[in-house]
Amino acid sequence: MMKPTITYKEVKRPVDNMCANGHLCSEYYRRNGPHSPQEAMRFFSITGEGLPKGIYCEPCLVIANHLARVKEKK
Ligand SMILES: [Zn+2]
């Protein structure tokens, strides 16, 4: 098993509320699906292969993690 190719650490909400993925971030995130309670959105600074550096919101981090795993399987 290879290690994930991206690393991340939790950071403060960006002042302009922009995710590095190019969208405005909402304040809350339903972490466990559409019917789960709203929780404060978390933000992460990501460094990884094939990803622009920057601060990503939590849902984008989940997607990036998933993509990194898919890439490793090839
Ligand atoms: Zn995002």
N, CA, C, O and the ligand as a Tripos MOL2 file, in Angstrom:
@<TRIPOS>MOLECULE
protein
  297   295    75     0     0
PROTEIN
NO_CHARGES

@<TRIPOS>ATOM
      1 N           0.8340   -1.2180    0.0000 N.3       1 MET1
      2 CA          0.0000    0.0000    0.0000 C.3       1 MET1
      3 C           0.8640    1.2630    0.0000 C.2       1 MET1
      4 O           1.7700    1.4280    0.8170 O.2       1 MET1
      5 N           0.5520    2.1290   -0.9330 N.am      2 MET2
      6 CA          1.2410    3.4150   -0.9540 C.3       2 MET2
      7 C           0.5700    4.3790    0.0160 C.2       2 MET2
      8 O          -0.6240    4.2800    0.2980 O.2       2 MET2
      9 N           1.3710    5.3110    0.5160 N.am      3 LYS3
     10 CA          0.7880    6.3610    1.3550 C.3       3 LYS3
     11 C           0.0200    7.3330    0.4690 C.2       3 LYS3
     12 O           0.3430    7.4900   -0.7080 O.2       3 LYS3
     13 N          -0.9920    7.9850    1.0290 N.am      4 PRO4
     14 CA         -1.7030    8.9970    0.2360 C.3       4 PRO4
     15 C          -0.7350   10.0660   -0.2470 C.2       4 PRO4
     16 O           0.2190   10.4160    0.4470 O.2       4 PRO4
     17 N          -0.9920   10.5800   -1.4460 N.am      5 THR5
     18 CA         -0.0700   11.5500   -2.0250 C.3       5 THR5
     19 C          -0.3860   12.9780   -1.6080 C.2       5 THR5
     20 O           0.2990   13.9150   -2.0170 O.2       5 THR5
     21 N          -1.4120   13.1420   -0.8030 N.am      6 ILE6
     22 CA         -1.6900   14.5060   -0.3470 C.3       6 ILE6
     23 C          -1.5690   14.5920    1.1630 C.2       6 ILE6
     24 O          -1.8630   13.6400    1.8860 O.2       6 ILE6
     25 N          -1.1320   15.7460    1.6170 N.am      7 THR7
     26 CA         -1.0810   15.9900    3.0550 C.3       7 THR7
     27 C          -1.9090   17.2370    3.3460 C.2       7 THR7
     28 O          -2.0300   18.1240    2.5020 O.2       7 THR7
     29 N          -2.4660   17.2930    4.5220 N.am      8 TYR8
     30 CA         -3.2880   18.4380    4.8580 C.3       8 TYR8
     31 C          -3.2660   18.7000    6.3440 C.2       8 TYR8
     32 O          -3.0320   17.7990    7.1500 O.2       8 TYR8
     33 N          -3.5110   19.9430    6.6910 N.am      9 LYS9
     34 CA         -3.6620   20.2860    8.0980 C.3       9 LYS9
     35 C          -4.7860   21.2920    8.2400 C.2       9 LYS9
     36 O          -5.0500   22.0910    7.3410 O.2       9 LYS9
     37 N          -5.4330   21.2350    9.3720 N.am     10 GLU10
     38 CA         -6.5710   22.1220    9.5780 C.3      10 GLU10
     39 C          -6.0980   23.5520    9.8040 C.2      10 GLU10
     40 O          -5.1520   23.7970   10.5520 O.2      10 GLU10
     41 N          -6.7750   24.4940    9.1420 N.am     11 VAL11
     42 CA         -6.4290   25.9060    9.2640 C.3      11 VAL11
     43 C          -7.6940   26.7220    9.5170 C.2      11 VAL11
     44 O          -8.8090   26.1990    9.5210 O.2      11 VAL11
     45 N          -7.4850   28.0200    9.7280 N.am     12 LYS12
     46 CA         -8.6370   28.8990    9.9580 C.3      12 LYS12
     47 C          -9.3760   29.1800    8.6550 C.2      12 LYS12
     48 O          -8.8130   29.0650    7.5660 O.2      12 LYS12
     49 N         -10.6200   29.5410    8.7830 N.am     13 ARG13
     50 CA        -11.4400   29.9370    7.6310 C.3      13 ARG13
     51 C         -10.7500   31.0800    6.8730 C.2      13 ARG13
     52 O         -10.2940   32.0460    7.4840 O.2      13 ARG13
     53 N         -10.6760   30.9630    5.5230 N.am     14 PRO14
     54 CA        -10.0560   32.0540    4.7630 C.3      14 PRO14
     55 C         -10.8770   33.3310    4.8880 C.2      14 PRO14
     56 O         -12.1050   33.2710    4.9590 O.2      14 PRO14
     57 N         -10.2170   34.4850    4.9160 N.am     15 VAL15
     58 CA        -10.9280   35.7480    5.1380 C.3      15 VAL15
     59 C         -11.9240   36.0380    4.0270 C.2      15 VAL15
     60 O         -12.9760   36.6270    4.2730 O.2      15 VAL15
     61 N         -11.5980   35.6270    2.7990 N.am     16 ASP16
     62 CA        -12.5250   35.9080    1.7020 C.3      16 ASP16
     63 C         -13.5440   34.7850    1.5030 C.2      16 ASP16
     64 O         -14.3740   34.8390    0.5960 O.2      16 ASP16
     65 N         -13.4700   33.7600    2.3710 N.am     17 ASN17
     66 CA        -14.4320   32.6640    2.3090 C.3      17 ASN17
     67 C         -14.3350   31.8520    1.0220 C.2      17 ASN17
     68 O         -15.2720   31.1420    0.6580 O.2      17 ASN17
     69 N         -13.2010   31.9580    0.3360 N.am     18 MET18
     70 CA        -13.0540   31.2470   -0.9250 C.3      18 MET18
     71 C         -12.2820   29.9540   -0.7220 C.2      18 MET18
     72 O         -11.2700   29.9120   -0.0220 O.2      18 MET18
     73 N         -12.7830   28.9100   -1.3470 N.am     19 CYS19
     74 CA        -12.0920   27.6360   -1.3660 C.3      19 CYS19
     75 C         -11.1260   27.6530   -2.5510 C.2      19 CYS19
     76 O         -11.4210   28.2610   -3.5800 O.2      19 CYS19
     77 N          -9.9810   26.9950   -2.4160 N.am     20 ALA20
     78 CA         -9.0070   26.9500   -3.5080 C.3      20 ALA20
     79 C          -9.5700   26.2250   -4.7240 C.2      20 ALA20
     80 O          -9.0050   26.2980   -5.8150 O.2      20 ALA20
     81 N         -10.6500   25.5490   -4.5390 N.am     21 ASN21
     82 CA        -11.3160   24.8560   -5.6400 C.3      21 ASN21
     83 C         -12.1690   25.8200   -6.4600 C.2      21 ASN21
     84 O         -12.7570   25.4270   -7.4680 O.2      21 ASN21
     85 N         -12.2370   27.0750   -6.0330 N.am     22 GLY22
     86 CA        -12.8710   28.0940   -6.8490 C.3      22 GLY22
     87 C         -14.3210   28.3880   -6.5370 C.2      22 GLY22
     88 O         -15.0530   28.8410   -7.4160 O.2      22 GLY22
     89 N         -14.7550   28.1490   -5.3300 N.am     23 HIS23
     90 CA        -16.1330   28.4850   -4.9860 C.3      23 HIS23
     91 C         -16.1840   29.1140   -3.6060 C.2      23 HIS23
     92 O         -15.2670   28.9690   -2.7970 O.2      23 HIS23
     93 N         -17.2830   29.8180   -3.3590 N.am     24 LEU24
     94 CA        -17.5000   30.3770   -2.0330 C.3      24 LEU24
     95 C         -17.9230   29.2620   -1.0830 C.2      24 LEU24
     96 O         -18.6680   28.3590   -1.4630 O.2      24 LEU24
     97 N         -17.4460   29.3330    0.1440 N.am     25 CYS25
     98 CA        -17.7520   28.2750    1.0980 C.3      25 CYS25
     99 C         -18.9420   28.6670    1.9540 C.2      25 CYS25
    100 O         -19.0850   29.8210    2.3600 O.2      25 CYS25
    101 N         -19.7750   27.7070    2.2140 N.am     26 SER26
    102 CA        -20.8590   27.9640    3.1500 C.3      26 SER26
    103 C         -20.3190   27.8430    4.5660 C.2      26 SER26
    104 O         -19.2290   27.3170    4.7890 O.2      26 SER26
    105 N         -21.0900   28.3300    5.5040 N.am     27 GLU27
    106 CA        -20.6260   28.3840    6.8760 C.3      27 GLU27
    107 C         -20.7360   27.0330    7.5710 C.2      27 GLU27
    108 O         -19.9940   26.7230    8.5040 O.2      27 GLU27
    109 N         -21.6810   26.2470    7.0880 N.am     28 TYR28
    110 CA        -21.9390   24.9720    7.7560 C.3      28 TYR28
    111 C         -21.8430   23.8200    6.7710 C.2      28 TYR28
    112 O         -21.9220   23.9990    5.5560 O.2      28 TYR28
    113 N         -21.6750   22.6740    7.3160 N.am     29 TYR29
    114 CA        -21.4930   21.4830    6.4990 C.3      29 TYR29
    115 C         -22.1980   20.3290    7.1890 C.2      29 TYR29
    116 O         -21.9950   20.0870    8.3790 O.2      29 TYR29
    117 N         -23.0300   19.6160    6.4320 N.am     30 ARG30
    118 CA        -23.6770   18.4300    6.9960 C.3      30 ARG30
    119 C         -22.7250   17.2590    6.8020 C.2      30 ARG30
    120 O         -22.7350   16.5790    5.7760 O.2      30 ARG30
    121 N         -21.9200   17.0540    7.8000 N.am     31 ARG31
    122 CA        -20.7850   16.1270    7.7060 C.3      31 ARG31
    123 C         -21.2200   14.6890    7.4120 C.2      31 ARG31
    124 O         -20.5130   13.9360    6.7410 O.2      31 ARG31
    125 N         -22.3700   14.3360    7.9170 N.am     32 ASN32
    126 CA        -22.7800   12.9390    7.7950 C.3      32 ASN32
    127 C         -24.0010   12.7490    6.9020 C.2      32 ASN32
    128 O         -24.8130   11.8500    7.1190 O.2      32 ASN32
    129 N         -24.1170   13.6240    5.8820 N.am     33 GLY33
    130 CA        -25.1890   13.4460    4.9240 C.3      33 GLY33
    131 C         -26.2690   14.4880    5.0570 C.2      33 GLY33
    132 O         -26.2770   15.2750    6.0040 O.2      33 GLY33
    133 N         -27.2010   14.4920    4.0830 N.am     34 PRO34
    134 CA        -28.2030   15.5630    3.9900 C.3      34 PRO34
    135 C         -29.1250   15.6740    5.1930 C.2      34 PRO34
    136 O         -29.7220   16.7280    5.4100 O.2      34 PRO34
    137 N         -29.2540   14.6220    5.9730 N.am     35 HIS35
    138 CA        -30.1840   14.6930    7.1020 C.3      35 HIS35
    139 C         -29.4740   14.8360    8.4450 C.2      35 HIS35
    140 O         -30.1080   14.8020    9.4990 O.2      35 HIS35
    141 N         -28.1690   14.9930    8.3950 N.am     36 SER36
    142 CA        -27.4210   15.1440    9.6410 C.3      36 SER36
    143 C         -27.4340   16.6110   10.0740 C.2      36 SER36
    144 O         -27.7240   17.4860    9.2580 O.2      36 SER36
    145 N         -27.1310   16.8880   11.3100 N.am     37 PRO37
    146 CA        -27.1260   18.2800   11.7760 C.3      37 PRO37
    147 C         -26.0380   19.1010   11.0950 C.2      37 PRO37
    148 O         -25.0030   18.5720   10.6910 O.2      37 PRO37
    149 N         -26.2900   20.4020   10.9750 N.am     38 GLN38
    150 CA        -25.2790   21.2950   10.4100 C.3      38 GLN38
    151 C         -24.1690   21.5080   11.4210 C.2      38 GLN38
    152 O         -24.4150   21.7810   12.5960 O.2      38 GLN38
    153 N         -22.9350   21.3780   10.9360 N.am     39 GLU39
    154 CA        -21.8000   21.6270   11.8110 C.3      39 GLU39
    155 C         -20.9220   22.6720   11.1500 C.2      39 GLU39
    156 O         -20.9560   22.8380    9.9310 O.2      39 GLU39
    157 N         -20.1360   23.3780   11.9520 N.am     40 ALA40
    158 CA        -19.2850   24.4220   11.3980 C.3      40 ALA40
    159 C         -18.3260   23.8200   10.3720 C.2      40 ALA40
    160 O         -17.6940   22.7940   10.6240 O.2      40 ALA40
    161 N         -18.2290   24.4690    9.2210 N.am     41 MET41
    162 CA        -17.3250   24.0240    8.1690 C.3      41 MET41
    163 C         -15.8790   24.1150    8.6470 C.2      41 MET41
    164 O         -15.4890   25.0810    9.3040 O.2      41 MET41
    165 N         -15.0990   23.1060    8.3130 N.am     42 ARG42
    166 CA        -13.6820   23.1630    8.6240 C.3      42 ARG42
    167 C         -12.8930   23.4060    7.3390 C.2      42 ARG42
    168 O         -13.3700   23.1130    6.2420 O.2      42 ARG42
    169 N         -11.6970   23.9380    7.4840 N.am     43 PHE43
    170 CA        -10.8690   24.2600    6.3220 C.3      43 PHE43
    171 C          -9.4920   23.6420    6.4850 C.2      43 PHE43
    172 O          -8.9630   23.5400    7.5920 O.2      43 PHE43
    173 N          -8.9290   23.2360    5.3650 N.am     44 PHE44
    174 CA         -7.6530   22.5430    5.4040 C.3      44 PHE44
    175 C          -6.7110   23.0960    4.3580 C.2      44 PHE44
    176 O          -7.1060   23.3850    3.2280 O.2      44 PHE44
    177 N          -5.4630   23.2380    4.7530 N.am     45 SER45
    178 CA         -4.4120   23.5850    3.8100 C.3      45 SER45
    179 C          -3.8690   22.2910    3.2150 C.2      45 SER45
    180 O          -3.4030   21.4160    3.9450 O.2      45 SER45
    181 N          -3.9290   22.1700    1.9050 N.am     46 ILE46
    182 CA         -3.5700   20.9210    1.2450 C.3      46 ILE46
    183 C          -2.3040   21.0810    0.4210 C.2      46 ILE46
    184 O          -2.1320   22.0710   -0.2900 O.2      46 ILE46
    185 N          -1.4320   20.1110    0.5240 N.am     47 THR47
    186 CA         -0.2800   20.0320   -0.3510 C.3      47 THR47
    187 C          -0.2920   18.6540   -0.9770 C.2      47 THR47
    188 O          -0.3290   17.6510   -0.2650 O.2      47 THR47
    189 N          -0.2620   18.5900   -2.2750 N.am     48 GLY48
    190 CA         -0.2950   17.2690   -2.8860 C.3      48 GLY48
    191 C          -0.0220   17.3120   -4.3710 C.2      48 GLY48
    192 O          -0.1350   18.3570   -5.0120 O.2      48 GLY48
    193 N           0.3320   16.1860   -4.8990 N.am     49 GLU49
    194 CA          0.6100   16.0440   -6.3160 C.3      49 GLU49
    195 C          -0.6310   16.3360   -7.1360 C.2      49 GLU49
    196 O          -1.7070   15.8090   -6.8530 O.2      49 GLU49
    197 N          -0.4840   17.1700   -8.1470 N.am     50 GLY50
    198 CA         -1.5820   17.4180   -9.0640 C.3      50 GLY50
    199 C          -2.6740   18.3060   -8.5080 C.2      50 GLY50
    200 O          -3.7200   18.4720   -9.1350 O.2      50 GLY50
    201 N          -2.4440   18.8800   -7.3340 N.am     51 LEU51
    202 CA         -3.4490   19.7640   -6.7460 C.3      51 LEU51
    203 C          -2.8480   21.1430   -6.5690 C.2      51 LEU51
    204 O          -1.7190   21.2760   -6.0960 O.2      51 LEU51
    205 N          -3.6070   22.1880   -6.9520 N.am     52 PRO52
    206 CA         -3.1180   23.5290   -6.6350 C.3      52 PRO52
    207 C          -3.0700   23.7120   -5.1280 C.2      52 PRO52
    208 O          -3.9850   23.3100   -4.4090 O.2      52 PRO52
    209 N          -1.9770   24.3330   -4.6560 N.am     53 LYS53
    210 CA         -1.8660   24.5680   -3.2140 C.3      53 LYS53
    211 C          -2.9000   25.5650   -2.7670 C.2      53 LYS53
    212 O          -3.2640   26.4660   -3.5230 O.2      53 LYS53
    213 N          -3.3740   25.4200   -1.5660 N.am     54 GLY54
    214 CA         -4.3140   26.3990   -1.0630 C.3      54 GLY54
    215 C          -5.1680   25.8420    0.0470 C.2      54 GLY54
    216 O          -4.9710   24.7260    0.5260 O.2      54 GLY54
    217 N          -6.1200   26.6560    0.4370 N.am     55 ILE55
    218 CA         -7.0250   26.2580    1.5130 C.3      55 ILE55
    219 C          -8.3150   25.7290    0.9040 C.2      55 ILE55
    220 O          -8.9740   26.4070    0.1160 O.2      55 ILE55
    221 N          -8.6480   24.5420    1.2740 N.am     56 TYR56
    222 CA         -9.8430   23.8840    0.7510 C.3      56 TYR56
    223 C         -10.8560   23.6940    1.8690 C.2      56 TYR56
    224 O         -10.5010   23.5170    3.0340 O.2      56 TYR56
    225 N         -12.1240   23.7350    1.4850 N.am     57 CYS57
    226 CA        -13.1620   23.4490    2.4600 C.3      57 CYS57
    227 C         -13.2560   21.9320    2.6650 C.2      57 CYS57
    228 O         -12.6820   21.1430    1.9150 O.2      57 CYS57
    229 N         -13.9780   21.5690    3.6770 N.am     58 GLU58
    230 CA        -14.0410   20.1590    4.0580 C.3      58 GLU58
    231 C         -14.5850   19.2390    2.9510 C.2      58 GLU58
    232 O         -13.9830   18.1990    2.6840 O.2      58 GLU58
    233 N         -15.7070   19.5940    2.3010 N.am     59 PRO59
    234 CA        -16.1920   18.6880    1.2440 C.3      59 PRO59
    235 C         -15.1830   18.5090    0.1270 C.2      59 PRO59
    236 O         -15.0640   17.4110   -0.4160 O.2      59 PRO59
    237 N         -14.4550   19.5540   -0.2340 N.am     60 CYS60
    238 CA        -13.4580   19.4420   -1.2960 C.3      60 CYS60
    239 C         -12.3060   18.5550   -0.8410 C.2      60 CYS60
    240 O         -11.7430   17.8140   -1.6470 O.2      60 CYS60
    241 N         -11.9530   18.6190    0.4230 N.am     61 LEU61
    242 CA        -10.8950   17.7610    0.9450 C.3      61 LEU61
    243 C         -11.2980   16.2970    0.8200 C.2      61 LEU61
    244 O         -10.4840   15.4430    0.4710 O.2      61 LEU61
    245 N         -12.5520   16.0250    1.1080 N.am     62 VAL62
    246 CA        -13.0510   14.6600    0.9930 C.3      62 VAL62
    247 C         -12.9050   14.1740   -0.4470 C.2      62 VAL62
    248 O         -12.4860   13.0440   -0.6960 O.2      62 VAL62
    249 N         -13.2590   15.0490   -1.3880 N.am     63 ILE63
    250 CA        -13.1500   14.6850   -2.8030 C.3      63 ILE63
    251 C         -11.6800   14.4880   -3.1840 C.2      63 ILE63
    252 O         -11.3420   13.5260   -3.8740 O.2      63 ILE63
    253 N         -10.8130   15.3880   -2.7390 N.am     64 ALA64
    254 CA         -9.3920   15.2870   -3.0720 C.3      64 ALA64
    255 C          -8.8030   13.9910   -2.5420 C.2      64 ALA64
    256 O          -8.0140   13.3300   -3.2180 O.2      64 ALA64
    257 N          -9.1910   13.6390   -1.3360 N.am     65 ASN65
    258 CA         -8.7440   12.3860   -0.7430 C.3      65 ASN65
    259 C          -9.1750   11.1980   -1.5890 C.2      65 ASN65
    260 O          -8.4110   10.2620   -1.8280 O.2      65 ASN65
    261 N         -10.3950   11.2670   -2.0230 N.am     66 HIS66
    262 CA        -10.9490   10.1840   -2.8380 C.3      66 HIS66
    263 C         -10.1810   10.0880   -4.1520 C.2      66 HIS66
    264 O          -9.8170    8.9910   -4.5750 O.2      66 HIS66
    265 N          -9.9330   11.2190   -4.7990 N.am     67 LEU67
    266 CA         -9.2160   11.2160   -6.0710 C.3      67 LEU67
    267 C          -7.8190   10.6670   -5.8960 C.2      67 LEU67
    268 O          -7.3360    9.9210   -6.7480 O.2      67 LEU67
    269 N          -7.1600   11.0240   -4.8040 N.am     68 ALA68
    270 CA         -5.8010   10.5390   -4.5600 C.3      68 ALA68
    271 C          -5.8110    9.0150   -4.4380 C.2      68 ALA68
    272 O          -4.9130    8.3360   -4.9360 O.2      68 ALA68
    273 N          -6.8180    8.5020   -3.7830 N.am     69 ARG69
    274 CA         -6.8940    7.0410   -3.6250 C.3      69 ARG69
    275 C          -7.1410    6.3600   -4.9650 C.2      69 ARG69
    276 O          -6.5450    5.3280   -5.2720 O.2      69 ARG69
    277 N          -8.0310    6.9560   -5.7590 N.am     70 VAL70
    278 CA         -8.3290    6.3710   -7.0700 C.3      70 VAL70
    279 C          -7.0810    6.3500   -7.9230 C.2      70 VAL70
    280 O          -6.8250    5.3700   -8.6230 O.2      70 VAL70
    281 N          -6.2960    7.4230   -7.8750 N.am     71 LYS71
    282 CA         -5.0760    7.5260   -8.6720 C.3      71 LYS71
    283 C          -4.0850    6.4310   -8.2900 C.2      71 LYS71
    284 O          -3.4180    5.8590   -9.1530 O.2      71 LYS71
    285 N          -3.9920    6.1480   -7.0110 N.am     72 GLU72
    286 CA         -3.0220    5.1550   -6.5640 C.3      72 GLU72
    287 C          -3.3420    3.7540   -7.0540 C.2      72 GLU72
    288 O          -2.4490    2.9180   -7.1920 O.2      72 GLU72
    289 N          -4.5990    3.5040   -7.3120 N.am     73 LYS73
    290 CA         -4.9920    2.1580   -7.7270 C.3      73 LYS73
    291 C          -4.5780    1.8470   -9.1520 C.2      73 LYS73
    292 O          -4.5160    0.6800   -9.5370 O.2      73 LYS73
    293 N          -4.2860    2.8970   -9.9610 N.am     74 LYS74
    294 CA         -3.9670    2.6700  -11.3650 C.3      74 LYS74
    295 C          -2.5820    2.0730  -11.5320 C.2      74 LYS74
    296 O          -2.1520    1.8170  -12.6570 O.2      74 LYS74
    297 ZN        -14.4150   23.6820   -1.5320 Zn       75 ZN75
@<TRIPOS>BOND
     1     1     2 1
     2     2     3 1
     3     3     4 2
     4     3     5 am
     5     5     6 1
     6     6     7 1
     7     7     8 2
     8     7     9 am
     9     9    10 1
    10    10    11 1
    11    11    12 2
    12    11    13 am
    13    13    14 1
    14    14    15 1
    15    15    16 2
    16    15    17 am
    17    17    18 1
    18    18    19 1
    19    19    20 2
    20    19    21 am
    21    21    22 1
    22    22    23 1
    23    23    24 2
    24    23    25 am
    25    25    26 1
    26    26    27 1
    27    27    28 2
    28    27    29 am
    29    29    30 1
    30    30    31 1
    31    31    32 2
    32    31    33 am
    33    33    34 1
    34    34    35 1
    35    35    36 2
    36    35    37 am
    37    37    38 1
    38    38    39 1
    39    39    40 2
    40    39    41 am
    41    41    42 1
    42    42    43 1
    43    43    44 2
    44    43    45 am
    45    45    46 1
    46    46    47 1
    47    47    48 2
    48    47    49 am
    49    49    50 1
    50    50    51 1
    51    51    52 2
    52    51    53 am
    53    53    54 1
    54    54    55 1
    55    55    56 2
    56    55    57 am
    57    57    58 1
    58    58    59 1
    59    59    60 2
    60    59    61 am
    61    61    62 1
    62    62    63 1
    63    63    64 2
    64    63    65 am
    65    65    66 1
    66    66    67 1
    67    67    68 2
    68    67    69 am
    69    69    70 1
    70    70    71 1
    71    71    72 2
    72    71    73 am
    73    73    74 1
    74    74    75 1
    75    75    76 2
    76    75    77 am
    77    77    78 1
    78    78    79 1
    79    79    80 2
    80    79    81 am
    81    81    82 1
    82    82    83 1
    83    83    84 2
    84    83    85 am
    85    85    86 1
    86    86    87 1
    87    87    88 2
    88    87    89 am
    89    89    90 1
    90    90    91 1
    91    91    92 2
    92    91    93 am
    93    93    94 1
    94    94    95 1
    95    95    96 2
    96    95    97 am
    97    97    98 1
    98    98    99 1
    99    99   100 2
   100    99   101 am
   101   101   102 1
   102   102   103 1
   103   103   104 2
   104   103   105 am
   105   105   106 1
   106   106   107 1
   107   107   108 2
   108   107   109 am
   109   109   110 1
   110   110   111 1
   111   111   112 2
   112   111   113 am
   113   113   114 1
   114   114   115 1
   115   115   116 2
   116   115   117 am
   117   117   118 1
   118   118   119 1
   119   119   120 2
   120   119   121 am
   121   121   122 1
   122   122   123 1
   123   123   124 2
   124   123   125 am
   125   125   126 1
   126   126   127 1
   127   127   128 2
   128   127   129 am
   129   129   130 1
   130   130   131 1
   131   131   132 2
   132   131   133 am
   133   133   134 1
   134   134   135 1
   135   135   136 2
   136   135   137 am
   137   137   138 1
   138   138   139 1
   139   139   140 2
   140   139   141 am
   141   141   142 1
   142   142   143 1
   143   143   144 2
   144   143   145 am
   145   145   146 1
   146   146   147 1
   147   147   148 2
   148   147   149 am
   149   149   150 1
   150   150   151 1
   151   151   152 2
   152   151   153 am
   153   153   154 1
   154   154   155 1
   155   155   156 2
   156   155   157 am
   157   157   158 1
   158   158   159 1
   159   159   160 2
   160   159   161 am
   161   161   162 1
   162   162   163 1
   163   163   164 2
   164   163   165 am
   165   165   166 1
   166   166   167 1
   167   167   168 2
   168   167   169 am
   169   169   170 1
   170   170   171 1
   171   171   172 2
   172   171   173 am
   173   173   174 1
   174   174   175 1
   175   175   176 2
   176   175   177 am
   177   177   178 1
   178   178   179 1
   179   179   180 2
   180   179   181 am
   181   181   182 1
   182   182   183 1
   183   183   184 2
   184   183   185 am
   185   185   186 1
   186   186   187 1
   187   187   188 2
   188   187   189 am
   189   189   190 1
   190   190   191 1
   191   191   192 2
   192   191   193 am
   193   193   194 1
   194   194   195 1
   195   195   196 2
   196   195   197 am
   197   197   198 1
   198   198   199 1
   199   199   200 2
   200   199   201 am
   201   201   202 1
   202   202   203 1
   203   203   204 2
   204   203   205 am
   205   205   206 1
   206   206   207 1
   207   207   208 2
   208   207   209 am
   209   209   210 1
   210   210   211 1
   211   211   212 2
   212   211   213 am
   213   213   214 1
   214   214   215 1
   215   215   216 2
   216   215   217 am
   217   217   218 1
   218   218   219 1
   219   219   220 2
   220   219   221 am
   221   221   222 1
   222   222   223 1
   223   223   224 2
   224   223   225 am
   225   225   226 1
   226   226   227 1
   227   227   228 2
   228   227   229 am
   229   229   230 1
   230   230   231 1
   231   231   232 2
   232   231   233 am
   233   233   234 1
   234   234   235 1
   235   235   236 2
   236   235   237 am
   237   237   238 1
   238   238   239 1
   239   239   240 2
   240   239   241 am
   241   241   242 1
   242   242   243 1
   243   243   244 2
   244   243   245 am
   245   245   246 1
   246   246   247 1
   247   247   248 2
   248   247   249 am
   249   249   250 1
   250   250   251 1
   251   251   252 2
   252   251   253 am
   253   253   254 1
   254   254   255 1
   255   255   256 2
   256   255   257 am
   257   257   258 1
   258   258   259 1
   259   259   260 2
   260   259   261 am
   261   261   262 1
   262   262   263 1
   263   263   264 2
   264   263   265 am
   265   265   266 1
   266   266   267 1
   267   267   268 2
   268   267   269 am
   269   269   270 1
   270   270   271 1
   271   271   272 2
   272   271   273 am
   273   273   274 1
   274   274   275 1
   275   275   276 2
   276   275   277 am
   277   277   278 1
   278   278   279 1
   279   279   280 2
   280   279   281 am
   281   281   282 1
   282   282   283 1
   283   283   284 2
   284   283   285 am
   285   285   286 1
   286   286   287 1
   287   287   288 2
   288   287   289 am
   289   289   290 1
   290   290   291 1
   291   291   292 2
   292   291   293 am
   293   293   294 1
   294   294   295 1
   295   295   296 2
@<TRIPOS>SUBSTRUCTURE
     1 MET1         2 RESIDUE 1 A MET
     2 MET2         6 RESIDUE 1 A MET
     3 LYS3        10 RESIDUE 1 A LYS
     4 PRO4        14 RESIDUE 1 A PRO
     5 THR5        18 RESIDUE 1 A THR
     6 ILE6        22 RESIDUE 1 A ILE
     7 THR7        26 RESIDUE 1 A THR
     8 TYR8        30 RESIDUE 1 A TYR
     9 LYS9        34 RESIDUE 1 A LYS
    10 GLU10       38 RESIDUE 1 A GLU
    11 VAL11       42 RESIDUE 1 A VAL
    12 LYS12       46 RESIDUE 1 A LYS
    13 ARG13       50 RESIDUE 1 A ARG
    14 PRO14       54 RESIDUE 1 A PRO
    15 VAL15       58 RESIDUE 1 A VAL
    16 ASP16       62 RESIDUE 1 A ASP
    17 ASN17       66 RESIDUE 1 A ASN
    18 MET18       70 RESIDUE 1 A MET
    19 CYS19       74 RESIDUE 1 A CYS
    20 ALA20       78 RESIDUE 1 A ALA
    21 ASN21       82 RESIDUE 1 A ASN
    22 GLY22       86 RESIDUE 1 A GLY
    23 HIS23       90 RESIDUE 1 A HIS
    24 LEU24       94 RESIDUE 1 A LEU
    25 CYS25       98 RESIDUE 1 A CYS
    26 SER26      102 RESIDUE 1 A SER
    27 GLU27      106 RESIDUE 1 A GLU
    28 TYR28      110 RESIDUE 1 A TYR
    29 TYR29      114 RESIDUE 1 A TYR
    30 ARG30      118 RESIDUE 1 A ARG
    31 ARG31      122 RESIDUE 1 A ARG
    32 ASN32      126 RESIDUE 1 A ASN
    33 GLY33      130 RESIDUE 1 A GLY
    34 PRO34      134 RESIDUE 1 A PRO
    35 HIS35      138 RESIDUE 1 A HIS
    36 SER36      142 RESIDUE 1 A SER
    37 PRO37      146 RESIDUE 1 A PRO
    38 GLN38      150 RESIDUE 1 A GLN
    39 GLU39      154 RESIDUE 1 A GLU
    40 ALA40      158 RESIDUE 1 A ALA
    41 MET41      162 RESIDUE 1 A MET
    42 ARG42      166 RESIDUE 1 A ARG
    43 PHE43      170 RESIDUE 1 A PHE
    44 PHE44      174 RESIDUE 1 A PHE
    45 SER45      178 RESIDUE 1 A SER
    46 ILE46      182 RESIDUE 1 A ILE
    47 THR47      186 RESIDUE 1 A THR
    48 GLY48      190 RESIDUE 1 A GLY
    49 GLU49      194 RESIDUE 1 A GLU
    50 GLY50      198 RESIDUE 1 A GLY
    51 LEU51      202 RESIDUE 1 A LEU
    52 PRO52      206 RESIDUE 1 A PRO
    53 LYS53      210 RESIDUE 1 A LYS
    54 GLY54      214 RESIDUE 1 A GLY
    55 ILE55      218 RESIDUE 1 A ILE
    56 TYR56      222 RESIDUE 1 A TYR
    57 CYS57      226 RESIDUE 1 A CYS
    58 GLU58      230 RESIDUE 1 A GLU
    59 PRO59      234 RESIDUE 1 A PRO
    60 CYS60      238 RESIDUE 1 A CYS
    61 LEU61      242 RESIDUE 1 A LEU
    62 VAL62      246 RESIDUE 1 A VAL
    63 ILE63      250 RESIDUE 1 A ILE
    64 ALA64      254 RESIDUE 1 A ALA
    65 ASN65      258 RESIDUE 1 A ASN
    66 HIS66      262 RESIDUE 1 A HIS
    67 LEU67      266 RESIDUE 1 A LEU
    68 ALA68      270 RESIDUE 1 A ALA
    69 ARG69      274 RESIDUE 1 A ARG
    70 VAL70      278 RESIDUE 1 A VAL
    71 LYS71      282 RESIDUE 1 A LYS
    72 GLU72      286 RESIDUE 1 A GLU
    73 LYS73      290 RESIDUE 1 A LYS
    74 LYS74      294 RESIDUE 1 A LYS
    75 ZN75       297 GROUP 0 **** ****
